[in-house]
Amino acid sequence: MTVLAPRVDRESPAAVARIQRRPEPASVRRRRILIETGNHALLVAVSAIFLLPFVFIVLTSLMSDQQALTPALWPRPFHFSNYAEIFRQSPLLRYTWNTFVIAALSTVGVVVSCVPVAYALSLLEWRGRQATFLLVLATIMLPVQVTVVPLYIVFSRLDWIGTMKPLIVPLFFGDAFSIFLLRQFFLTIPQELLDAARVDGANEARVMTRVVVPLAKPAIAAIALFQFLYAWNDFFSPLLYLGENKHLWTLSLGLSDFRGHFHTQWNLTMAASVLFMLPVILVFFAAQRAFVEGVTLTGVKG
Amino acid sequence: MLTPRQRARRRAARRYRTVLLFLSPWLIGFSVFIAYPMLASLYYSFTNYDLLSNPKFVGLENYRFMFTKDPRYWQAMRNTLWIIAVGVPLQALVALGTAVLLTRPRRGSRVYRTILFLPKMAPAVAAALAFVFVFNPVTGPVNQLLDTAGVDKPPLWFFSPVWSKWGLVFLGVWGMGQTMIIYLAGLLDVPRHLYEAADVEGASPRQKFRFITLPLISPAIFFSVVTGVIYGFQYFTEAYVASFAIAGQPTGSAAGEVGSPQGSLLFYSLYLYVKGFTDFRMGYASAMAWVLFLITMACTLLLIRTSRRWVHYGTGGFR
């Protein structure tokens, strides 16, 4: 597993200080500070550009609807009441609850179903394991569009259109990407630990739940996080399966409709966008480590 | 008493039972949600099917119509190829540039990394709406900036069929955080001693980048380009939301507005959605889906093939 902190070995200040007792010449020092300042200046500029859209969204969400239609950048006066207004004008709480239910249940499904599959694909020895894993890999890249038409037909026969079931049930039957990510992590667990438990008479299910799962918490956290955020942000599937049942709409659907309903009310649209983004960004800050490690794990490592 | 061989066979059988049990969620999921639908959509692609009456077999008619008689299909294809050709390399370049910048400061790069990754977290619907607003030709800050910079007649962005796709390209570049993290991990994995050896040889920073950094992170670039092309063909949410926001209509109301202005945001997956789920032409949508599948396969194979020439893997092959 690659952790984004291998900087220790390359510039551990303590180690460097111990070796280099000789003070560096003033010219070298000045040059170093100059370069460091230049790097930071560049990064501050780039970061500012990437933050600006967020700033505009927040500022616009605090304008009056009239002012949001002018080129003005600064709200005058501040309309904090916009945030109350959007709750009056649309069932935001219901959308939030629906989104949460779908995201939470589908996350449970992914974790429960993918851990044993990844376990069989990494820590059990059997013929055909590699071929099966390649098949799992191949389905990661499969576009949803390829399967969506027959699935829609099946779900409509089952009378599942307009219910949350098509968005939750399939996730209880494994997700290729999560299986892949978990397997990569499981491969780093030393077999000796598992064998020790097996010698003590534990069966495979017990080895998995008592030995592997506790060790794999970071990877499980990462796939849970990815699935939760994916479901939270998803638009295509809710549009397809919940489009006609406004009662079960998610935040994505509600927000995309906002603009149509409140034609010129950009201020309210932006306020709703802020509320939609906020939980995701808070989760990101709280779980940043798990997140970045997860993204790295999906890269070319392994 | 069992002979040793019988005992071994029993153990092997038990082992396979365990494996099957552990695999069962995926086995069911793969058969029901992937294998069956793929085969079914292949069958539907040779039929006319509107969900109400039974599928009617028409042979290759859907494919023939698609390739020879449907101008909107080709419009969607052109738009999709355009946004892949422009968006994927641009995103990779910006991600590589910022990743290189992030490796340079001695301290504090974590804060920048967080900020630059943040846009990736913004839900696609919210981000698309925000960009339609930010790029609004009259009230948006982008054109105000261009105005003050003295640009004569700045673009109309999402309101002009010529410029609308650029708005989405910038939206993609803004959300390049994931690509950047993957590049950054690659950059930090480059062994320091290679750079030190190059310093001893008197290599310039440019030479070091060209002959050490670039070859060693090429697998990461390869990975992001492959996925970028494949996801490009599935590009949906941002285009859907932007085109409805411009048309100013509620979600799912008028199919005719999908891809506005003037069809410039009509992408492959958007058109597939319209055909399948607003026109309920399931056979035609299935044919489009299978062409999409073959394109995806071809892209992946092509990139994996050609990669042998320019991708450096250190030890071992692909994965």
Boltz contact constraints between the chains, C-beta under 6 A:
constraints:
  - contact:
      token1: [A, 2]
      token2: [B, 185]
      max_distance: 6.0
  - contact:
      token1: [A, 6]
      token2: [B, 188]
      max_distance: 6.0
  - contact:
      token1: [A, 10]
      token2: [B, 192]
      max_distance: 6.0
  - contact:
      token1: [A, 39]
      token2: [B, 104]
      max_distance: 6.0
  - contact:
      token1: [A, 39]
      token2: [B, 105]
      max_distance: 6.0
  - contact:
      token1: [A, 40]
      token2: [B, 105]
      max_distance: 6.0
  - contact:
      token1: [A, 42]
      token2: [B, 101]
      max_distance: 6.0
  - contact:
      token1: [A, 43]
      token2: [B, 101]
      max_distance: 6.0
  - contact:
      token1: [A, 43]
      token2: [B, 112]
      max_distance: 6.0
  - contact:
      token1: [A, 47]
      token2: [B, 112]
      max_distance: 6.0
  - contact:
      token1: [A, 47]
      token2: [B, 115]
      max_distance: 6.0
  - contact:
      token1: [A, 50]
      token2: [B, 116]
      max_distance: 6.0
  - contact:
      token1: [A, 50]
      token2: [B, 119]
      max_distance: 6.0
  - contact:
      token1: [A, 53]
      token2: [B, 130]
      max_distance: 6.0
  - contact:
      token1: [A, 53]
      token2: [B, 134]
      max_distance: 6.0
  - contact:
      token1: [A, 56]
      token2: [B, 134]
      max_distance: 6.0
  - contact:
      token1: [A, 56]
      token2: [B, 141]
      max_distance: 6.0
  - contact:
      token1: [A, 57]
      token2: [B, 130]
      max_distance: 6.0
  - contact:
      token1: [A, 69]
      token2: [B, 139]
      max_distance: 6.0
  - contact:
      token1: [A, 71]
      token2: [B, 139]
      max_distance: 6.0
  - contact:
      token1: [A, 71]
      token2: [B, 144]
      max_distance: 6.0
  - contact:
      token1: [A, 113]
      token2: [B, 25]
      max_distance: 6.0
  - contact:
      token1: [A, 116]
      token2: [B, 22]
      max_distance: 6.0
  - contact:
      token1: [A, 117]
      token2: [B, 23]
      max_distance: 6.0
  - contact:
      token1: [A, 117]
      token2: [B, 25]
      max_distance: 6.0
  - contact:
      token1: [A, 117]
      token2: [B, 26]
      max_distance: 6.0
  - contact:
      token1: [A, 119]
      token2: [B, 22]
      max_distance: 6.0
  - contact:
      token1: [A, 120]
      token2: [B, 19]
      max_distance: 6.0
  - contact:
      token1: [A, 120]
      token2: [B, 22]
      max_distance: 6.0
  - contact:
      token1: [A, 120]
      token2: [B, 23]
      max_distance: 6.0
  - contact:
      token1: [A, 124]
      token2: [B, 19]
      max_distance: 6.0
  - contact:
      token1: [A, 126]
      token2: [B, 19]
      max_distance: 6.0
  - contact:
      token1: [A, 139]
      token2: [B, 34]
      max_distance: 6.0
  - contact:
      token1: [A, 141]
      token2: [B, 230]
      max_distance: 6.0
  - contact:
      token1: [A, 143]
      token2: [B, 234]
      max_distance: 6.0
  - contact:
      token1: [A, 143]
      token2: [B, 292]
      max_distance: 6.0
  - contact:
      token1: [A, 143]
      token2: [B, 296]
      max_distance: 6.0
  - contact:
      token1: [A, 145]
      token2: [B, 269]
      max_distance: 6.0
  - contact:
      token1: [A, 145]
      token2: [B, 272]
      max_distance: 6.0
  - contact:
      token1: [A, 145]
      token2: [B, 289]
      max_distance: 6.0
  - contact:
      token1: [A, 145]
      token2: [B, 292]
      max_distance: 6.0
  - contact:
      token1: [A, 146]
      token2: [B, 289]
      max_distance: 6.0
  - contact:
      token1: [A, 146]
      token2: [B, 293]
      max_distance: 6.0
  - contact:
      token1: [A, 147]
      token2: [B, 37]
      max_distance: 6.0
  - contact:
      token1: [A, 149]
      token2: [B, 41]
      max_distance: 6.0
  - contact:
      token1: [A, 149]
      token2: [B, 276]
      max_distance: 6.0
  - contact:
      token1: [A, 149]
      token2: [B, 282]
      max_distance: 6.0
  - contact:
      token1: [A, 149]
      token2: [B, 285]
      max_distance: 6.0
  - contact:
      token1: [A, 149]
      token2: [B, 286]
      max_distance: 6.0
  - contact:
      token1: [A, 150]
      token2: [B, 37]
      max_distance: 6.0
  - contact:
      token1: [A, 150]
      token2: [B, 40]
      max_distance: 6.0
  - contact:
      token1: [A, 150]
      token2: [B, 41]
      max_distance: 6.0
  - contact:
      token1: [A, 151]
      token2: [B, 37]
      max_distance: 6.0
  - contact:
      token1: [A, 170]
      token2: [B, 33]
      max_distance: 6.0
  - contact:
      token1: [A, 173]
      token2: [B, 25]
      max_distance: 6.0
  - contact:
      token1: [A, 173]
      token2: [B, 28]
      max_distance: 6.0
  - contact:
      token1: [A, 173]
      token2: [B, 29]
      max_distance: 6.0
  - contact:
      token1: [A, 174]
      token2: [B, 25]
      max_distance: 6.0
  - contact:
      token1: [A, 174]
      token2: [B, 26]
      max_distance: 6.0
  - contact:
      token1: [A, 174]
      token2: [B, 29]
      max_distance: 6.0
  - contact:
      token1: [A, 204]
      token2: [B, 18]
      max_distance: 6.0
  - contact:
      token1: [A, 233]
      token2: [B, 123]
      max_distance: 6.0
  - contact:
      token1: [A, 233]
      token2: [B, 124]
      max_distance: 6.0
  - contact:
      token1: [A, 235]
      token2: [B, 125]
      max_distance: 6.0
  - contact:
      token1: [A, 235]
      token2: [B, 237]
      max_distance: 6.0
  - contact:
      token1: [A, 236]
      token2: [B, 236]
      max_distance: 6.0
  - contact:
      token1: [A, 243]
      token2: [B, 252]
      max_distance: 6.0
  - contact:
      token1: [A, 252]
      token2: [B, 125]
      max_distance: 6.0
  - contact:
      token1: [A, 255]
      token2: [B, 125]
      max_distance: 6.0
  - contact:
      token1: [A, 256]
      token2: [B, 125]
      max_distance: 6.0
  - contact:
      token1: [A, 256]
      token2: [B, 241]
      max_distance: 6.0
  - contact:
      token1: [A, 256]
      token2: [B, 251]
      max_distance: 6.0
  - contact:
      token1: [A, 257]
      token2: [B, 250]
      max_distance: 6.0
  - contact:
      token1: [A, 257]
      token2: [B, 251]
      max_distance: 6.0
  - contact:
      token1: [A, 259]
      token2: [B, 245]
      max_distance: 6.0
  - contact:
      token1: [A, 260]
      token2: [B, 249]
      max_distance: 6.0
  - contact:
      token1: [A, 260]
      token2: [B, 250]
      max_distance: 6.0
  - contact:
      token1: [A, 263]
      token2: [B, 248]
      max_distance: 6.0
  - contact:
      token1: [A, 266]
      token2: [B, 133]
      max_distance: 6.0
  - contact:
      token1: [A, 273]
      token2: [B, 126]
      max_distance: 6.0
  - contact:
      token1: [A, 273]
      token2: [B, 129]
      max_distance: 6.0
  - contact:
      token1: [A, 273]
      token2: [B, 130]
      max_distance: 6.0
  - contact:
      token1: [A, 276]
      token2: [B, 123]
      max_distance: 6.0
  - contact:
      token1: [A, 276]
      token2: [B, 126]
      max_distance: 6.0
  - contact:
      token1: [A, 277]
      token2: [B, 122]
      max_distance: 6.0
  - contact:
      token1: [A, 277]
      token2: [B, 126]
      max_distance: 6.0
  - contact:
      token1: [A, 280]
      token2: [B, 121]
      max_distance: 6.0
  - contact:
      token1: [A, 281]
      token2: [B, 121]
      max_distance: 6.0
  - contact:
      token1: [A, 284]
      token2: [B, 121]
      max_distance: 6.0
  - contact:
      token1: [A, 292]
      token2: [B, 181]
      max_distance: 6.0
  - contact:
      token1: [A, 295]
      token2: [B, 178]
      max_distance: 6.0
  - contact:
      token1: [A, 295]
      token2: [B, 181]
      max_distance: 6.0
  - contact:
      token1: [A, 296]
      token2: [B, 185]
      max_distance: 6.0
  - contact:
      token1: [A, 299]
      token2: [B, 182]
      max_distance: 6.0
  - contact:
      token1: [A, 299]
      token2: [B, 185]
      max_distance: 6.0
  - contact:
      token1: [A, 300]
      token2: [B, 219]
      max_distance: 6.0
  - contact:
      token1: [A, 300]
      token2: [B, 220]
      max_distance: 6.0
  - contact:
      token1: [A, 300]
      token2: [B, 223]
      max_distance: 6.0
